């Protein structure tokens, strides 16, 4: 059985790494706003922003309750 200090150390290590990866990925999504390199619609932008907001809301719900996990795959239409 892991000690509480081990559980805390594991949480901190994983949370820092995973949060940094998520932040890096969000910055990369922001790079897609370069209209000279990419073509996108307002609907695409709204879908991306909604998916990100929904995902962060889901993280908040998970930390505030003990409900089960949900995983959705993001896809743009067309």
PDB file of N, CA, C and O in Angstrom:
ATOM      1  N   UNK A   1       0.841  -1.186   0.000  1.00  0.00           N
ATOM      2  CA  UNK A   1       0.000   0.000   0.000  1.00  0.00           C
ATOM      3  C   UNK A   1       0.883   1.245   0.000  1.00  0.00           C
ATOM      4  O   UNK A   1       1.716   1.405   0.892  1.00  0.00           O
ATOM      5  N   UNK A   2       0.713   2.142  -0.999  1.00  0.00           N
ATOM      6  CA  UNK A   2       1.556   3.341  -1.037  1.00  0.00           C
ATOM      7  C   UNK A   2       1.252   4.278   0.127  1.00  0.00           C
ATOM      8  O   UNK A   2       0.109   4.404   0.567  1.00  0.00           O
ATOM      9  N   UNK A   3       2.291   4.923   0.605  1.00  0.00           N
ATOM     10  CA  UNK A   3       2.126   5.927   1.654  1.00  0.00           C
ATOM     11  C   UNK A   3       1.486   7.178   1.059  1.00  0.00           C
ATOM     12  O   UNK A   3       1.543   7.409  -0.149  1.00  0.00           O
ATOM     13  N   UNK A   4       0.882   7.973   1.926  1.00  0.00           N
ATOM     14  CA  UNK A   4       0.258   9.214   1.472  1.00  0.00           C
ATOM     15  C   UNK A   4       1.264  10.114   0.768  1.00  0.00           C
ATOM     16  O   UNK A   4       0.932  10.745  -0.236  1.00  0.00           O
ATOM     17  N   UNK A   5       2.496  10.179   1.285  1.00  0.00           N
ATOM     18  CA  UNK A   5       3.501  11.039   0.651  1.00  0.00           C
ATOM     19  C   UNK A   5       3.868  10.517  -0.739  1.00  0.00           C
ATOM     20  O   UNK A   5       4.174  11.307  -1.632  1.00  0.00           O
ATOM     21  N   UNK A   6       3.842   9.195  -0.930  1.00  0.00           N
ATOM     22  CA  UNK A   6       4.094   8.619  -2.258  1.00  0.00           C
ATOM     23  C   UNK A   6       2.963   8.967  -3.220  1.00  0.00           C
ATOM     24  O   UNK A   6       3.203   9.299  -4.381  1.00  0.00           O
ATOM     25  N   UNK A   7       1.727   8.889  -2.724  1.00  0.00           N
ATOM     26  CA  UNK A   7       0.573   9.214  -3.550  1.00  0.00           C
ATOM     27  C   UNK A   7       0.610  10.681  -3.960  1.00  0.00           C
ATOM     28  O   UNK A   7       0.285  11.024  -5.097  1.00  0.00           O
ATOM     29  N   UNK A   8       1.006  11.541  -3.033  1.00  0.00           N
ATOM     30  CA  UNK A   8       1.105  12.975  -3.328  1.00  0.00           C
ATOM     31  C   UNK A   8       2.205  13.227  -4.358  1.00  0.00           C
ATOM     32  O   UNK A   8       2.005  13.977  -5.313  1.00  0.00           O
ATOM     33  N   UNK A   9       3.348  12.609  -4.167  1.00  0.00           N
ATOM     34  CA  UNK A   9       4.464  12.793  -5.101  1.00  0.00           C
ATOM     35  C   UNK A   9       4.074  12.313  -6.497  1.00  0.00           C
ATOM     36  O   UNK A   9       4.404  12.962  -7.489  1.00  0.00           O
ATOM     37  N   UNK A  10       3.380  11.191  -6.579  1.00  0.00           N
ATOM     38  CA  UNK A  10       2.924  10.681  -7.878  1.00  0.00           C
ATOM     39  C   UNK A  10       1.945  11.651  -8.527  1.00  0.00           C
ATOM     40  O   UNK A  10       2.024  11.922  -9.725  1.00  0.00           O
ATOM     41  N   UNK A  11       1.012  12.175  -7.714  1.00  0.00           N
ATOM     42  CA  UNK A  11       0.036  13.123  -8.246  1.00  0.00           C
ATOM     43  C   UNK A  11       0.735  14.355  -8.802  1.00  0.00           C
ATOM     44  O   UNK A  11       0.453  14.778  -9.923  1.00  0.00           O
ATOM     45  N   UNK A  12       1.641  14.930  -8.027  1.00  0.00           N
ATOM     46  CA  UNK A  12       2.344  16.142  -8.445  1.00  0.00           C
ATOM     47  C   UNK A  12       3.127  15.881  -9.731  1.00  0.00           C
ATOM     48  O   UNK A  12       3.068  16.685 -10.661  1.00  0.00           O
ATOM     49  N   UNK A  13       3.847  14.784  -9.794  1.00  0.00           N
ATOM     50  CA  UNK A  13       4.650  14.452 -10.974  1.00  0.00           C
ATOM     51  C   UNK A  13       3.771  14.307 -12.207  1.00  0.00           C
ATOM     52  O   UNK A  13       4.058  14.886 -13.255  1.00  0.00           O
ATOM     53  N   UNK A  14       2.697  13.531 -12.078  1.00  0.00           N
ATOM     54  CA  UNK A  14       1.817  13.298 -13.218  1.00  0.00           C
ATOM     55  C   UNK A  14       1.030  14.550 -13.589  1.00  0.00           C
ATOM     56  O   UNK A  14       0.881  14.853 -14.773  1.00  0.00           O
ATOM     57  N   UNK A  15       0.526  15.274 -12.606  1.00  0.00           N
ATOM     58  CA  UNK A  15      -0.268  16.481 -12.880  1.00  0.00           C
ATOM     59  C   UNK A  15       0.567  17.527 -13.593  1.00  0.00           C
ATOM     60  O   UNK A  15       0.097  18.146 -14.547  1.00  0.00           O
ATOM     61  N   UNK A  16       1.804  17.736 -13.145  1.00  0.00           N
ATOM     62  CA  UNK A  16       2.660  18.719 -13.799  1.00  0.00           C
ATOM     63  C   UNK A  16       2.953  18.328 -15.244  1.00  0.00           C
ATOM     64  O   UNK A  16       2.865  19.166 -16.142  1.00  0.00           O
ATOM     65  N   UNK A  17       3.298  17.076 -15.472  1.00  0.00           N
ATOM     66  CA  UNK A  17       3.609  16.622 -16.826  1.00  0.00           C
ATOM     67  C   UNK A  17       2.413  16.670 -17.749  1.00  0.00           C
ATOM     68  O   UNK A  17       2.514  17.146 -18.880  1.00  0.00           O
ATOM     69  N   UNK A  18       1.275  16.178 -17.273  1.00  0.00           N
ATOM     70  CA  UNK A  18       0.080  16.134 -18.116  1.00  0.00           C
ATOM     71  C   UNK A  18      -0.469  17.532 -18.378  1.00  0.00           C
ATOM     72  O   UNK A  18      -0.934  17.820 -19.480  1.00  0.00           O
ATOM     73  N   UNK A  19      -0.417  18.396 -17.376  1.00  0.00           N
ATOM     74  CA  UNK A  19      -0.883  19.770 -17.566  1.00  0.00           C
ATOM     75  C   UNK A  19      -0.001  20.487 -18.574  1.00  0.00           C
ATOM     76  O   UNK A  19      -0.505  21.219 -19.426  1.00  0.00           O
ATOM     77  N   UNK A  20       1.301  20.288 -18.488  1.00  0.00           N
ATOM     78  CA  UNK A  20       2.207  20.932 -19.453  1.00  0.00           C
ATOM     79  C   UNK A  20       1.932  20.438 -20.865  1.00  0.00           C
ATOM     80  O   UNK A  20       1.933  21.230 -21.807  1.00  0.00           O
ATOM     81  N   UNK A  21       1.695  19.132 -21.024  1.00  0.00           N
ATOM     82  CA  UNK A  21       1.366  18.592 -22.350  1.00  0.00           C
ATOM     83  C   UNK A  21       0.069  19.206 -22.881  1.00  0.00           C
ATOM     84  O   UNK A  21      -0.023  19.541 -24.062  1.00  0.00           O
ATOM     85  N   UNK A  22      -0.928  19.352 -22.013  1.00  0.00           N
ATOM     86  CA  UNK A  22      -2.200  19.941 -22.425  1.00  0.00           C
ATOM     87  C   UNK A  22      -2.013  21.399 -22.833  1.00  0.00           C
ATOM     88  O   UNK A  22      -2.561  21.834 -23.845  1.00  0.00           O
ATOM     89  N   UNK A  23      -1.246  22.154 -22.056  1.00  0.00           N
ATOM     90  CA  UNK A  23      -0.988  23.556 -22.385  1.00  0.00           C
ATOM     91  C   UNK A  23      -0.245  23.680 -23.713  1.00  0.00           C
ATOM     92  O   UNK A  23      -0.556  24.556 -24.520  1.00  0.00           O
ATOM     93  N   UNK A  24       0.726  22.816 -23.939  1.00  0.00           N
ATOM     94  CA  UNK A  24       1.459  22.813 -25.207  1.00  0.00           C
ATOM     95  C   UNK A  24       0.521  22.520 -26.373  1.00  0.00           C
ATOM     96  O   UNK A  24       0.612  23.154 -27.424  1.00  0.00           O
ATOM     97  N   UNK A  25      -0.376  21.561 -26.186  1.00  0.00           N
ATOM     98  CA  UNK A  25      -1.330  21.205 -27.239  1.00  0.00           C
ATOM     99  C   UNK A  25      -2.276  22.364 -27.526  1.00  0.00           C
ATOM    100  O   UNK A  25      -2.603  22.620 -28.684  1.00  0.00           O
ATOM    101  N   UNK A  26      -2.716  23.060 -26.496  1.00  0.00           N
ATOM    102  CA  UNK A  26      -3.602  24.212 -26.690  1.00  0.00           C
ATOM    103  C   UNK A  26      -2.874  25.315 -27.456  1.00  0.00           C
ATOM    104  O   UNK A  26      -3.460  25.949 -28.334  1.00  0.00           O
ATOM    105  N   UNK A  27      -1.615  25.546 -27.134  1.00  0.00           N
ATOM    106  CA  UNK A  27      -0.834  26.547 -27.884  1.00  0.00           C
ATOM    107  C   UNK A  27      -0.721  26.153 -29.351  1.00  0.00           C
ATOM    108  O   UNK A  27      -0.792  27.011 -30.231  1.00  0.00           O
ATOM    109  N   UNK A  28      -0.547  24.872 -29.620  1.00  0.00           N
ATOM    110  CA  UNK A  28      -0.460  24.399 -31.004  1.00  0.00           C
ATOM    111  C   UNK A  28      -1.781  24.599 -31.733  1.00  0.00           C
ATOM    112  O   UNK A  28      -1.790  24.927 -32.919  1.00  0.00           O
ATOM    113  N   UNK A  29      -2.895  24.405 -31.034  1.00  0.00           N
ATOM    114  CA  UNK A  29      -4.202  24.674 -31.639  1.00  0.00           C
ATOM    115  C   UNK A  29      -4.287  26.150 -32.003  1.00  0.00           C
ATOM    116  O   UNK A  29      -4.796  26.505 -33.066  1.00  0.00           O
ATOM    117  N   UNK A  30      -3.788  27.007 -31.119  1.00  0.00           N
ATOM    118  CA  UNK A  30      -3.771  28.439 -31.404  1.00  0.00           C
ATOM    119  C   UNK A  30      -2.986  28.776 -32.656  1.00  0.00           C
ATOM    120  O   UNK A  30      -3.326  29.719 -33.370  1.00  0.00           O
ATOM    121  N   UNK A  31      -1.949  28.022 -32.924  1.00  0.00           N
ATOM    122  CA  UNK A  31      -1.157  28.242 -34.137  1.00  0.00           C
ATOM    123  C   UNK A  31      -1.972  28.026 -35.415  1.00  0.00           C
ATOM    124  O   UNK A  31      -1.621  28.546 -36.474  1.00  0.00           O
ATOM    125  N   UNK A  32      -3.049  27.264 -35.315  1.00  0.00           N
ATOM    126  CA  UNK A  32      -3.908  27.021 -36.481  1.00  0.00           C
ATOM    127  C   UNK A  32      -4.656  28.276 -36.917  1.00  0.00           C
ATOM    128  O   UNK A  32      -5.275  28.283 -37.981  1.00  0.00           O
ATOM    129  N   UNK A  33      -4.612  29.323 -36.124  1.00  0.00           N
ATOM    130  CA  UNK A  33      -5.310  30.565 -36.473  1.00  0.00           C
ATOM    131  C   UNK A  33      -4.611  31.334 -37.590  1.00  0.00           C
ATOM    132  O   UNK A  33      -5.141  32.337 -38.069  1.00  0.00           O
ATOM    133  N   UNK A  34      -3.435  30.884 -38.011  1.00  0.00           N
ATOM    134  CA  UNK A  34      -2.698  31.537 -39.098  1.00  0.00           C
ATOM    135  C   UNK A  34      -3.442  31.294 -40.413  1.00  0.00           C
ATOM    136  O   UNK A  34      -3.335  30.227 -41.016  1.00  0.00           O
ATOM    137  N   UNK A  35      -4.196  32.307 -40.841  1.00  0.00           N
ATOM    138  CA  UNK A  35      -5.028  32.141 -42.039  1.00  0.00           C
ATOM    139  C   UNK A  35      -4.220  32.105 -43.329  1.00  0.00           C
ATOM    140  O   UNK A  35      -4.760  31.753 -44.377  1.00  0.00           O
ATOM    141  N   UNK A  36      -2.941  32.458 -43.278  1.00  0.00           N
ATOM    142  CA  UNK A  36      -2.094  32.327 -44.470  1.00  0.00           C
ATOM    143  C   UNK A  36      -1.690  30.875 -44.691  1.00  0.00           C
ATOM    144  O   UNK A  36      -1.366  30.487 -45.814  1.00  0.00           O
ATOM    145  N   UNK A  37      -1.704  30.074 -43.638  1.00  0.00           N
ATOM    146  CA  UNK A  37      -1.299  28.678 -43.755  1.00  0.00           C
ATOM    147  C   UNK A  37      -2.484  27.710 -43.747  1.00  0.00           C
ATOM    148  O   UNK A  37      -2.380  26.585 -44.237  1.00  0.00           O
ATOM    149  N   UNK A  38      -3.609  28.157 -43.188  1.00  0.00           N
ATOM    150  CA  UNK A  38      -4.755  27.257 -43.011  1.00  0.00           C
ATOM    151  C   UNK A  38      -6.047  27.942 -43.434  1.00  0.00           C
ATOM    152  O   UNK A  38      -6.167  29.166 -43.393  1.00  0.00           O
ATOM    153  N   UNK A  39      -7.005  27.126 -43.840  1.00  0.00           N
ATOM    154  CA  UNK A  39      -8.339  27.621 -44.157  1.00  0.00           C
ATOM    155  C   UNK A  39      -9.314  26.998 -43.175  1.00  0.00           C
ATOM    156  O   UNK A  39      -9.338  25.780 -42.996  1.00  0.00           O
ATOM    157  N   UNK A  40     -10.116  27.837 -42.541  1.00  0.00           N
ATOM    158  CA  UNK A  40     -11.086  27.355 -41.563  1.00  0.00           C
ATOM    159  C   UNK A  40     -12.295  28.267 -41.554  1.00  0.00           C
ATOM    160  O   UNK A  40     -12.243  29.407 -42.014  1.00  0.00           O
ATOM    161  N   UNK A  41     -13.388  27.738 -41.018  1.00  0.00           N
ATOM    162  CA  UNK A  41     -14.619  28.519 -40.930  1.00  0.00           C
ATOM    163  C   UNK A  41     -14.856  28.934 -39.481  1.00  0.00           C
ATOM    164  O   UNK A  41     -14.233  28.418 -38.553  1.00  0.00           O
ATOM    165  N   UNK A  42     -15.767  29.872 -39.322  1.00  0.00           N
ATOM    166  CA  UNK A  42     -16.163  30.293 -37.978  1.00  0.00           C
ATOM    167  C   UNK A  42     -16.771  29.110 -37.219  1.00  0.00           C
ATOM    168  O   UNK A  42     -16.604  28.989 -36.005  1.00  0.00           O
ATOM    169  N   UNK A  43     -17.474  28.247 -37.942  1.00  0.00           N
ATOM    170  CA  UNK A  43     -18.060  27.054 -37.317  1.00  0.00           C
ATOM    171  C   UNK A  43     -16.959  26.132 -36.794  1.00  0.00           C
ATOM    172  O   UNK A  43     -17.108  25.540 -35.725  1.00  0.00           O
ATOM    173  N   UNK A  44     -15.854  26.003 -37.536  1.00  0.00           N
ATOM    174  CA  UNK A  44     -14.716  25.201 -37.076  1.00  0.00           C
ATOM    175  C   UNK A  44     -14.165  25.758 -35.770  1.00  0.00           C
ATOM    176  O   UNK A  44     -13.910  25.016 -34.821  1.00  0.00           O
ATOM    177  N   UNK A  45     -13.984  27.080 -35.737  1.00  0.00           N
ATOM    178  CA  UNK A  45     -13.433  27.738 -34.554  1.00  0.00           C
ATOM    179  C   UNK A  45     -14.359  27.522 -33.355  1.00  0.00           C
ATOM    180  O   UNK A  45     -13.906  27.185 -32.262  1.00  0.00           O
ATOM    181  N   UNK A  46     -15.657  27.720 -33.575  1.00  0.00           N
ATOM    182  CA  UNK A  46     -16.620  27.533 -32.481  1.00  0.00           C
ATOM    183  C   UNK A  46     -16.613  26.090 -31.979  1.00  0.00           C
ATOM    184  O   UNK A  46     -16.729  25.854 -30.777  1.00  0.00           O
ATOM    185  N   UNK A  47     -16.477  25.122 -32.891  1.00  0.00           N
ATOM    186  CA  UNK A  47     -16.453  23.708 -32.494  1.00  0.00           C
ATOM    187  C   UNK A  47     -15.214  23.400 -31.660  1.00  0.00           C
ATOM    188  O   UNK A  47     -15.295  22.670 -30.673  1.00  0.00           O
ATOM    189  N   UNK A  48     -14.073  23.951 -32.053  1.00  0.00           N
ATOM    190  CA  UNK A  48     -12.836  23.730 -31.298  1.00  0.00           C
ATOM    191  C   UNK A  48     -12.952  24.331 -29.898  1.00  0.00           C
ATOM    192  O   UNK A  48     -12.642  23.673 -28.905  1.00  0.00           O
ATOM    193  N   UNK A  49     -13.402  25.591 -29.827  1.00  0.00           N
ATOM    194  CA  UNK A  49     -13.534  26.271 -28.539  1.00  0.00           C
ATOM    195  C   UNK A  49     -14.527  25.533 -27.642  1.00  0.00           C
ATOM    196  O   UNK A  49     -14.286  25.375 -26.445  1.00  0.00           O
ATOM    197  N   UNK A  50     -15.638  25.084 -28.217  1.00  0.00           N
ATOM    198  CA  UNK A  50     -16.638  24.347 -27.426  1.00  0.00           C
ATOM    199  C   UNK A  50     -16.051  23.047 -26.886  1.00  0.00           C
ATOM    200  O   UNK A  50     -16.269  22.700 -25.725  1.00  0.00           O
ATOM    201  N   UNK A  51     -15.309  22.332 -27.723  1.00  0.00           N
ATOM    202  CA  UNK A  51     -14.708  21.068 -27.285  1.00  0.00           C
ATOM    203  C   UNK A  51     -13.723  21.300 -26.141  1.00  0.00           C
ATOM    204  O   UNK A  51     -13.686  20.521 -25.188  1.00  0.00           O
ATOM    205  N   UNK A  52     -12.922  22.369 -26.231  1.00  0.00           N
ATOM    206  CA  UNK A  52     -11.967  22.685 -25.170  1.00  0.00           C
ATOM    207  C   UNK A  52     -12.678  23.082 -23.881  1.00  0.00           C
ATOM    208  O   UNK A  52     -12.293  22.648 -22.795  1.00  0.00           O
ATOM    209  N   UNK A  53     -13.710  23.904 -24.002  1.00  0.00           N
ATOM    210  CA  UNK A  53     -14.481  24.313 -22.814  1.00  0.00           C
ATOM    211  C   UNK A  53     -15.171  23.116 -22.175  1.00  0.00           C
ATOM    212  O   UNK A  53     -15.176  22.979 -20.951  1.00  0.00           O
ATOM    213  N   UNK A  54     -15.752  22.250 -22.998  1.00  0.00           N
ATOM    214  CA  UNK A  54     -16.418  21.054 -22.469  1.00  0.00           C
ATOM    215  C   UNK A  54     -15.424  20.158 -21.737  1.00  0.00           C
ATOM    216  O   UNK A  54     -15.738  19.604 -20.683  1.00  0.00           O
ATOM    217  N   UNK A  55     -14.230  20.021 -22.296  1.00  0.00           N
ATOM    218  CA  UNK A  55     -13.210  19.172 -21.680  1.00  0.00           C
ATOM    219  C   UNK A  55     -12.759  19.740 -20.337  1.00  0.00           C
ATOM    220  O   UNK A  55     -12.590  18.990 -19.376  1.00  0.00           O
ATOM    221  N   UNK A  56     -12.564  21.057 -20.260  1.00  0.00           N
ATOM    222  CA  UNK A  56     -12.148  21.641 -18.986  1.00  0.00           C
ATOM    223  C   UNK A  56     -13.275  21.567 -17.959  1.00  0.00           C
ATOM    224  O   UNK A  56     -13.019  21.366 -16.772  1.00  0.00           O
ATOM    225  N   UNK A  57     -14.513  21.727 -18.406  1.00  0.00           N
ATOM    226  CA  UNK A  57     -15.654  21.582 -17.485  1.00  0.00           C
ATOM    227  C   UNK A  57     -15.732  20.152 -16.959  1.00  0.00           C
ATOM    228  O   UNK A  57     -16.051  19.932 -15.791  1.00  0.00           O
ATOM    229  N   UNK A  58     -15.441  19.189 -17.819  1.00  0.00           N
ATOM    230  CA  UNK A  58     -15.446  17.785 -17.407  1.00  0.00           C
ATOM    231  C   UNK A  58     -14.366  17.521 -16.360  1.00  0.00           C
ATOM    232  O   UNK A  58     -14.599  16.782 -15.404  1.00  0.00           O
ATOM    233  N   UNK A  59     -13.189  18.119 -16.535  1.00  0.00           N
ATOM    234  CA  UNK A  59     -12.113  17.972 -15.551  1.00  0.00           C
ATOM    235  C   UNK A  59     -12.565  18.538 -14.212  1.00  0.00           C
ATOM    236  O   UNK A  59     -12.351  17.918 -13.170  1.00  0.00           O
ATOM    237  N   UNK A  60     -13.187  19.709 -14.234  1.00  0.00           N
ATOM    238  CA  UNK A  60     -13.685  20.302 -12.990  1.00  0.00           C
ATOM    239  C   UNK A  60     -14.695  19.401 -12.307  1.00  0.00           C
ATOM    240  O   UNK A  60     -14.645  19.213 -11.091  1.00  0.00           O
ATOM    241  N   UNK A  61     -15.617  18.841 -13.086  1.00  0.00           N
ATOM    242  CA  UNK A  61     -16.624  17.931 -12.512  1.00  0.00           C
ATOM    243  C   UNK A  61     -15.960  16.714 -11.865  1.00  0.00           C
ATOM    244  O   UNK A  61     -16.367  16.279 -10.788  1.00  0.00           O
ATOM    245  N   UNK A  62     -14.949  16.176 -12.519  1.00  0.00           N
ATOM    246  CA  UNK A  62     -14.271  14.989 -11.984  1.00  0.00           C
ATOM    247  C   UNK A  62     -13.574  15.287 -10.663  1.00  0.00           C
ATOM    248  O   UNK A  62     -13.576  14.451  -9.759  1.00  0.00           O
ATOM    249  N   UNK A  63     -12.981  16.463 -10.543  1.00  0.00           N
ATOM    250  CA  UNK A  63     -12.308  16.823  -9.299  1.00  0.00           C
ATOM    251  C   UNK A  63     -13.306  17.160  -8.189  1.00  0.00           C
ATOM    252  O   UNK A  63     -12.972  17.074  -7.007  1.00  0.00           O
ATOM    253  N   UNK A  64     -14.521  17.541  -8.564  1.00  0.00           N
ATOM    254  CA  UNK A  64     -15.525  17.918  -7.577  1.00  0.00           C
ATOM    255  C   UNK A  64     -16.494  16.797  -7.231  1.00  0.00           C
ATOM    256  O   UNK A  64     -17.365  16.984  -6.380  1.00  0.00           O
ATOM    257  N   UNK A  65     -16.366  15.636  -7.869  1.00  0.00           N
ATOM    258  CA  UNK A  65     -17.253  14.519  -7.565  1.00  0.00           C
ATOM    259  C   UNK A  65     -16.530  13.202  -7.822  1.00  0.00           C
ATOM    260  O   UNK A  65     -15.396  13.178  -8.301  1.00  0.00           O
ATOM    261  N   UNK A  66     -17.198  12.134  -7.499  1.00  0.00           N
ATOM    262  CA  UNK A  66     -16.597  10.810  -7.699  1.00  0.00           C
ATOM    263  C   UNK A  66     -17.321  10.032  -8.791  1.00  0.00           C
ATOM    264  O   UNK A  66     -17.408   8.806  -8.725  1.00  0.00           O
ATOM    265  N   UNK A  67     -17.841  10.739  -9.800  1.00  0.00           N
ATOM    266  CA  UNK A  67     -18.537  10.070 -10.891  1.00  0.00           C
ATOM    267  C   UNK A  67     -17.544   9.403 -11.823  1.00  0.00           C
ATOM    268  O   UNK A  67     -16.343   9.658 -11.747  1.00  0.00           O
ATOM    269  N   UNK A  68     -18.040   8.559 -12.692  1.00  0.00           N
ATOM    270  CA  UNK A  68     -17.186   7.826 -13.630  1.00  0.00           C
ATOM    271  C   UNK A  68     -16.591   8.711 -14.692  1.00  0.00           C
ATOM    272  O   UNK A  68     -17.000   9.859 -14.867  1.00  0.00           O
ATOM    273  N   UNK A  69     -15.616   8.166 -15.405  1.00  0.00           N
ATOM    274  CA  UNK A  69     -14.921   8.901 -16.452  1.00  0.00           C
ATOM    275  C   UNK A  69     -15.705   8.846 -17.750  1.00  0.00           C
ATOM    276  O   UNK A  69     -16.394   7.867 -18.037  1.00  0.00           O
ATOM    277  N   UNK A  70     -15.590   9.923 -18.536  1.00  0.00           N
ATOM    278  CA  UNK A  70     -16.162   9.943 -19.878  1.00  0.00           C
ATOM    279  C   UNK A  70     -15.086  10.404 -20.848  1.00  0.00           C
ATOM    280  O   UNK A  70     -14.301  11.300 -20.535  1.00  0.00           O
ATOM    281  N   UNK A  71     -15.052   9.798 -22.010  1.00  0.00           N
ATOM    282  CA  UNK A  71     -14.070  10.161 -23.030  1.00  0.00           C
ATOM    283  C   UNK A  71     -14.791  10.357 -24.343  1.00  0.00           C
ATOM    284  O   UNK A  71     -15.490   9.459 -24.813  1.00  0.00           O
ATOM    285  N   UNK A  72     -14.628  11.527 -24.942  1.00  0.00           N
ATOM    286  CA  UNK A  72     -15.198  11.827 -26.231  1.00  0.00           C
ATOM    287  C   UNK A  72     -14.083  12.153 -27.196  1.00  0.00           C
ATOM    288  O   UNK A  72     -13.110  12.816 -26.837  1.00  0.00           O
ATOM    289  N   UNK A  73     -14.227  11.684 -28.422  1.00  0.00           N
ATOM    290  CA  UNK A  73     -13.246  11.955 -29.461  1.00  0.00           C
ATOM    291  C   UNK A  73     -13.697  13.189 -30.231  1.00  0.00           C
ATOM    292  O   UNK A  73     -14.841  13.245 -30.680  1.00  0.00           O
ATOM    293  N   UNK A  74     -12.823  14.179 -30.394  1.00  0.00           N
ATOM    294  CA  UNK A  74     -13.157  15.408 -31.106  1.00  0.00           C
ATOM    295  C   UNK A  74     -12.988  15.206 -32.606  1.00  0.00           C
ATOM    296  O   UNK A  74     -11.984  14.657 -33.060  1.00  0.00           O
ATOM    297  N   UNK A  75     -13.979  15.653 -33.368  1.00  0.00           N
ATOM    298  CA  UNK A  75     -13.919  15.590 -34.831  1.00  0.00           C
ATOM    299  C   UNK A  75     -14.567  16.839 -35.406  1.00  0.00           C
ATOM    300  O   UNK A  75     -15.608  17.283 -34.921  1.00  0.00           O
ATOM    301  N   UNK A  76     -13.954  17.408 -36.440  1.00  0.00           N
ATOM    302  CA  UNK A  76     -14.574  18.476 -37.196  1.00  0.00           C
ATOM    303  C   UNK A  76     -15.339  17.860 -38.355  1.00  0.00           C
ATOM    304  O   UNK A  76     -14.943  16.822 -38.884  1.00  0.00           O
ATOM    305  N   UNK A  77     -16.426  18.492 -38.749  1.00  0.00           N
ATOM    306  CA  UNK A  77     -17.209  17.993 -39.881  1.00  0.00           C
ATOM    307  C   UNK A  77     -16.594  18.476 -41.179  1.00  0.00           C
ATOM    308  O   UNK A  77     -16.099  19.600 -41.259  1.00  0.00           O
ATOM    309  N   UNK A  78     -16.625  17.631 -42.193  1.00  0.00           N
ATOM    310  CA  UNK A  78     -16.204  18.009 -43.538  1.00  0.00           C
ATOM    311  C   UNK A  78     -14.765  18.129 -43.672  1.00  0.00           C
ATOM    312  O   UNK A  78     -14.269  18.443 -44.754  1.00  0.00           O
TER     313      UNK A  78
END
